[in-house]
Amino acid sequence: MLNKLLINNFIIIEKVLIEFQKGFNIIIGETGAGKSIVIDAMMLLFGDKASIDLIRQGANKAIIEASFTFENEANILEILKDDQFDVETNEIIIRREIPLKGNSRCFINDTPVTLSTIKNYSKYFVDFYGQNSQHKLLEKENQLSFLDNFIENKSLIDNYNRIYSKLKQTIDEFNTLKLKKKSDMQQTALFEAQLNEINEVNPQLEEDINLENELKLLENAELLVSLSNNFSSCLNDNDNTTSAYTRLLDAKKYLTDLLNFDNKFETYLSEFESALIAIDETVKFVNNYADNIEFNPARIEEIRIRFSKIRKLQKKYGEISDIIKLKEELEQKLSLIENYDIILSDIQKDIDKQKLELADIALKLHNERYKYAKILEVKLVEKLQELAIKDAVFEIKFSTDEVTKEEFLNNEIISISYENKYIKANFSGIDNIEFYISTNKGEPTAPLVDTVSGGEFSRIMLALKSIIAGFDNIPILIFDEIDTGISGRIAQKVGLNMRELSKYHQIISVTHLPQIAALSDNCVVISKREENNRVTTSAKQLSYTDKVNEIAKMLSGENITEAARKSAEELIKI
């Protein structure tokens, strides 16, 4: 709900703070006091065009600020939270500043935002009805949503949406696969050539590393034999009595003799013996290694040729792991190409089946809409007659968009087949609807957007909103000029409808009529006064006594009579 509205330096208003309440809020005041300026300020806040002419004379900028709380509107809070706004307190503050120089600036909770952002958010929580409002209900697609709100069997809509989404997903899959088939078919020869090239070499994981190591050994065979022999010669020369290994064995004997005298040498003798064993094993390995080294020019050439082929593949396709992965992908693509027609045929069978399901649910939804459209037509005319539009005729006209048989069969446009016609379907169904109305006796109906004046439009919107009050999720409704051309008993009926509607929404409205003002939960009077040779506007929230006096004044003029006061009290008690 809208809690507070602060207006600074806007037209003739220097500073006004208006506090609103839940339920039915009415703004009253003498002609020219500035009631319409308050509405203009709200509309500016929600996206109307700004101009420096709106800035109060002598001020540097105009500021409009409003605070809102959303207690049961989780969807609004989630949208704001998703966009990184802090809404932990369930409160948001929207502010718009219009400076003398430069562009207007907008803020949500002190975070700068664009005007389009505020417009986008405000559509979720406020509807405005008045002379210059470009209301969303004037748009045909929103009229369909309005009718759907009136339908009791919401499961039909949900089931249609589910089946449509499934069909769309299947058709998207089909069309994507068709494009992929076309692309892949054009590249079949390339895929086959690449696969043959890889299969011809058939590299194995880490084969290049293994070949490189083997080639290194073979190319250095003579050097490896020489190094091995030199190692052995260092330990064993021709005279075994003087070889290094023999002398180490002699050293072991001396260490053993020392141990016989002192146990401290036990550990060292053990380690020395282990070292001799390691040396002996190393000598045996090196001697065996040298005996097995073979200089093999044929094998060297074979490795070089193999290595060259692998390197050639690697330059084109990357590491061996990448080549193996590419091979698997190429095999899959070529296998898929062979089976495209089978796969597409299977998907088409699913599409045909889902189109039948969609046609069935779409026609059921159409019939349900048509039934409730007729009910809505009757209810709205009855409600409009209550609200002094006695000659109203209201129609909801249905139409569909046809597509060609080729478009239907080729899945170019999601559509259904019905009575030898092919009808376009979208997420909302197969129906296009538009509200037609005539408010003058004998005149033909015309689209709602083209026919009604501001006051009539407000009352038509009040009637529509009253009919679907329990289903509508917009929390704040603002009405301007709702009492144009009415008075007395009709005005009271308008007020009663607004009060009933305020059980489901916060209602804010300007009125000149005491019958409407008396029914409000919260009444604010706008007045103007002269101060320092300048006119300024003020706002006052009325107590019960003040409300009685103001309504009495609306009934009898400045000189309030006791009869007027009693009449005011009676109006309030209704």
N, C-alpha and C positions, 0 to 999 in steps of 0.2 A: 504494500500500500504506500501511497504518497503521504509522508508524515508532515514535512514542512516545505514551504516554498519561499525563498528569499529573493526579492527583486530590488536591485540597486540601480539608481540613475537610469531608469528605463522610461522613455517618453516623459510623462509628467510625474512619475513616481520617483521620489528621492530614495526612500527606503521603506520597504514593506515586508513584514514577515507574517505569513499565513500558516496556521497550523490546521491540518486536516485530521479527520478521525475515520475509523472504520464505518462502513455503512453509507448513509445518504448525506452528502455535503452540498450545501447550497450557498451560492454567492449572490448577495442582493446589494442594492444601492440605487441612488437616484440616477436618472439619465445623465450621462456625461461625467459621472463620478470616477469611472475607470474600471468598471467590471470587465469590459471587453479587453482592456489592457492586460489584465491578469491572465485571461485566456491566451492573448497574443504572446505573453511571456512564456507560458507553458509550451506553446507551439514552437516558439523560437528555440527553447531548450531541446525539444525533440526533433529539430531539424529544419525548421523554416528558414528562409533566406534572411540573412542579416544585412543591416544597412546602418551607416553612421547617423542617419536621420532618427534612429531609434534611441540614440544616446541623449539623455537629459541635457538641456542647454547648460553649458559651463562645466560639465563633467568630462573626465578623460576617457572613461569607458563605462559601459553598462555591464552588469553582472546578473545572471539568472542562475540560481542554485536550488536544487531540490534534493531532499533525502528520502530514501525509500527503504522499507524493510520487507523482506520476503520470508514469511514463516512457513507457508504451505506450498510454495512454488519452487520445489527442488530443481525443476528443469532449468529455471532461470539462473539459479545459483550455480548449477553444474556448468552451464555455458560460460558464465563469468569465470569460474574457477579454472576451467580448461584453458582460458586465455590469460591465465596467471594473475587475475585480480584477487586481492585479499577480501574474501567474503565470509570470514570466520564469524563475524558478528551478525550475519544475515542482513547487513545494512550496506547500501551503496549511496554515494553522493555524486550526483551529476552536476557539473558546472559549465556554463558557457560565458565567455567574456567577449564583448564587442568593443575594441579600442577605436579611438579616433583615427589612428594610423595603423595600417597593417591588417592582416586577416583575423577573423574571429578565432578564438582558441577554445578547445573543449577538453574536459577532464572527467575521468571516472575515478573516484577515491584519490584525487590529486595526481593521478597518472595521466599525462597528456594523451589524447586519442584524437582520431579524425572525426569529423562530423558524420561521415558515413557509418563509422563504428557505432555512434550513439543511435543513429537511425536504425541500424541493424538490431541492436539490443532492445530498443524501446518497443519494437513491434511485438516482442514477447510479453510485454506487461502493460501496455497502454493502448487503448483505442480512442480516437477522437472523432466526434461527429459534429459537423458544423458546415457553414456556408462554403468555406474554401478548402475543406479537407479532401485530400485525394485518398479516400479510404480504400483499404485493400479489398473490402467486400464489393467494390465496384468492378473488380477484376474477375473475369469469368472463372478462372481456375480456383479462386478463393470461394466463389459461390458454390462450387461443387463440394469443397471441404465443409462449408456451412451446412449444406444439405446432409452430408454424411454424419455430421454431429447430431442431426435430428433423428437419424435412423437408430432404432433400438438394437437391432441385431448387428453389433459391431464385429462379430466373428466372421460374417460374410466378407467384410472389408479386409480383415486380417488374413483370411484364407486366400482371398484373391491376391493380395500383396505377396503372400508366400509362394503361390503357384507361379505368379508372374516373374518374381525374382529368380525362381528356379529355372523357368523357361529361358529367361534372358541370359542366365549363366550358361545354360546348355547351348544356346544359339551363339553366344560369344565364343564358347569353346569350339563349336563347329566352324565358325568363320575364321577363327585363328588357325585351326588345323588346315582349312582350305588354302589359306595364304601360305602356310608353311609347306604344304604339299607343292604348291606352285613354285615356291622358291627352291625347295629341295630338288624337285624334278629338273629344274634348270641347272642344278649343280651335281646331278647324279654322276656324270662322267668325271668331274673333278674328284668327288668322293671316292669313286672306284680307283682312279689313278693314284690318289694318296694312299689308299689302303693297300693296293698292290705294291707300291713303293716301300711301305713299311713292312709288309709281309715278306717281301723279297729279302730284306736284311734280317727281319725278326729279332731285333736286339733284346737281350735279357737284362733284367735289373742289375746294375753295377757291373755289367760286362765290360764297359769301357775302362773302368778302374782296374779290373782284373787283367785285361789285356795289356794295359800300360805297364803294370807291374811285371808281367811275364816277359814283355819285350825288353824291359830294362835289364832283366837277368840274362836273357839270351845274348843281347848285344855286348854284355860285359863278361862273357864266360871265361875268357883267358885271364882277365884280371882277377876274377873271383877265385880261380884255381891257384894263381900265384899268391894271392893274399892268404889263402888257406894253408898252402905249403909253408909260407913264411911263418905263420903262427905255429905250426907243428914243429918247425926247425928251432924255434926259440925255446921250446920245452924239451925236445929230444934231438940231440945231434948224433953223429955216427958213433961217437965214443960214449956208450951208456954210462961209463963211470964218471963222466964229467958233465952230463946233461943237467939242465936245470931241474928236471923232474926227479932225477936220481938224487940230486943234492937235497931236494925237499924231503925225500924219503929218509935220507941220513939225518936230517934235522929232526924228523919225527922221533927217531931212535934216541937222540940226545934229550928230547923233551920227555920221553918216557922214563929215561934214567933219572931225570930231575924229579919226576913225580914219585919215584921210589923213595926219595928223601923228604919230599915236602908235598903235602896234599893240596897246597895252594895251586899247583899246576894242573889239577884235574880238569877244571873247566876249560883252561886254555888248550890242553891237549885234545879235548873233545872237539873244540872249535877248529883246531888245526886239521884234525882228521876229516871233518866235514868239508873244509876247504879243499883238501886233497881229492876227496871224492868228486866235488864239483869240477875241479880242474880236469880230473880223469874223464868225466862225462863230456866236458866241453871238447877235449882233445878228440875223443871218439866221434862226436858229432861233426866236428870240422873235417876230420879225415874222411868220414862217410860222405859229407856234403861235397867235398872235392872229387871223390870217386864218381859221384852221380852227375856232375856237371858235364853237359854235352854241348858242344858247339854245333848248332843245327841251322844252317842258312835257309833251308826250305821252310822251317817253322817260323823263322823270323819274317820271311816274305809273306807267308800266310797271315801272320798277325797284322803286319803292316797293311795288307789289303783289307782285311776285316775291319781294322781300326779306322781306315780311311772311309769305308762305307758308313760306319756308325757316325763318324764326325760329320759327314755330309748330311745325314738325317738330322743330326743335332743342330746344325746351322739353320735348317728350315723349320724345325718343329720344337726345339728346346731340348731339355735334359731327357734321358731315357725314360724317367717316370712320366714326363709329359707326353712322350711319344706313345708309350703304352696306353695312357689315358685317352689320347686322340684316337688310337686304334679302336678302342672299345666304343668311343662315341661314333666313329665312322661306321662300325659294324651295326650299331643301333639305328643310325640314320638310314642306312641302306635296307635294313630289315623293315623299318617303318615305311619307307618308300614302297616296298613290295606289298605292304598291308594297308596303305592309306585308304584305298577304296572300301575295304572291309570295315575299317574303323569308322570312316565317315558314314557308311551305310547304317552301322549300328547306332551312331549318334542321331542320324536323321530319324530313325525309328523312335528314339526317345523323344525327339522334338515333336513328331506327329502325335505321339501319345499325350505329351504335355499340352499341346495345342488344343486337343479335345477336352482335357481337364480345364484349361483356361477358358475355353468357350462356354463350358457348362457353368462354371462359377461366375463368369462375366455376365451371362444372361440372367442368372439368379440375382446378381447384384443390381443389374439394370432394372429388373422388375421390382425389386425392393425399393430402389431409389424412386421409381415412377410412382409407386404406391404412396410413399411418404411425401413426395412432391405434391401430390394432390391434397394430402392432409395439411401440409404446410400452407398451400394456397388458401385453403378455407380458413385455417387458424389465423393467418396473417390478415386477411380481409376483415375478419371479425375483430381482431385487435386494432386494426387501423380505424375501423368505424368507432370504436371506443375512444380513439385519440383524435376524433374530429376530421378524419379523412374519409368521409362517409360514402363517397362515390368510387372508392378505390377498386380497381380490378388488378389482380396479381396472377401472373402465369410463370411457370418454370418450363422453359422450352428445352427439349432434348434434341440432340443431333449426334451423328457419328461421322467419322472420316473414313472414306473407302480407299482401298489400295488395289492395285492390279493383281490379277492371278499370278503373274510372274513374280511380283514382289513378295506375295504370300509364299509361293513355292520355293523361292530362292532364299527365304529367310532374311531378305534385305530390311524388312520392317516387321516388327513383332505384330502379328495380326491373327484374327480368327476367321473361320469360315462359317457363314450363317445364311441360310436361305439363298444360296447361289451368289452371295456377296462376300466380299473380303473386307473386314472391318479392322481398322487400326486399333491396337491396344497400347496403353501405357500404364505406368505404375498406379494410376488412379482408376483405371477401368477402360471401358469403350465409350463412355458417355462424355459428350460436351453439353454443358447446361448453361443457360443464361436466364437471369431474373428479368422479367418484363413487367411493367406496371403502367397503369393509367390512373391518375388522381382526379381527372375531370370527366364528368358524365358524358358519354357518347364518343369520347376520344379513344382511338385504338391504343393498345398497349405498345410500349417501346422499351428498349433496353433501359434498365434502372439508371445507368450512368448518364443517360441523355435527357432524363425527364424531370427530375425533382429539384425543388428549391431547397435552400439550406434548412429552413424550419421543417418542411415536410421530410427531408432526408433524415433529420435527427429523430423525428417521430417514427419513421419507417425502421430506422436502426433500433430504436427503443423497442418497437414491436417485435422485430426479429430476435433481438437479444432476450426479450422476455420469454419468448417461446422456447428458446434453447438454453435458458439460464443455467440449468443444472449440468449442462454438458460443456459449456464454454470455459476455457481456461485462462482467459485474459483477465488479470485481477483488477485493472483500473479502467473505468469508462468515463470519458469526459464529453458532456453534451453542451453544445452552444446553440442558441436560438431555438430551443426545444418548444418554447411557448409562443412562437410566432403565429399570430392569427387565431389564437384560442383564448377562452376566458371561462369563468364560472365553473359549471359542472364538468366540462371537458377538461379544463385545467386540473381539476381535482383528480380526474381519472388518470391523466398523465402523471401527476404526482404519485398516485397510489401505485401505478406501474413501476415508477422509478424506485419507490420505497421497497416494493417486492423484489425488484432486481438487485437492490443493494444487499439482500441476504446472501447473494452469491458473488458480488463484486463491490469494490469501492466506487461509488458514484460521485462525480463532481459536476455541478451544473450551475450555469448562470440563469437566473429567472427574474422576471419583472412581476410575477403573479404571486399574490399572497397564498393562494390555494396550494401552490407547489412548495413555496418556502416553508409553510407551516408543517409540512410532513417530514422535514429534514431532521436528521440526527444531530447535525452540526451546521450552524448557520453563521456565515461571516458577512458583515456589512462593509462595503467599500464606500468611503466618503472622501470628499476633497475639501480642502480649506486653503485660505490664503495666509501666507506666512512670509514676512519680509518682502512684501510686494510680489510674491510668486505663488503660484498655485501648486499644491502638492497633494498627493493621495495617501490615505491611511487605511488600514484594515483592522477590524475589531471582531473578535470571536464573541458571539452573543451568549449571555446567560439566559435562563428561561425568561426572566422579567424583561430583559432587553429584547429578546425575540418577540415576546408578546407586543411590546411597544412598537417595534419596527414593522411588524405585520399589521398592527392597527393603523400605523401611519400609511402603509400601502393601501389600506382599505378606505381611509377617510381623509388623508392628506396630513399636513403639518399639525393641524389642530385635532389632536386625538380625543375622540369622544369615548364615554364609558361604553356606549353600545359597540363602538369599533373594537374596544379592548376585549369585550366579552366575545364578540365574533371571532377575534383572533384566537382567544383561548379555545373556543369550540373547534376551530379549524385545526389547531395543534393536537387536540384530543382525538381526532378521527383516526 
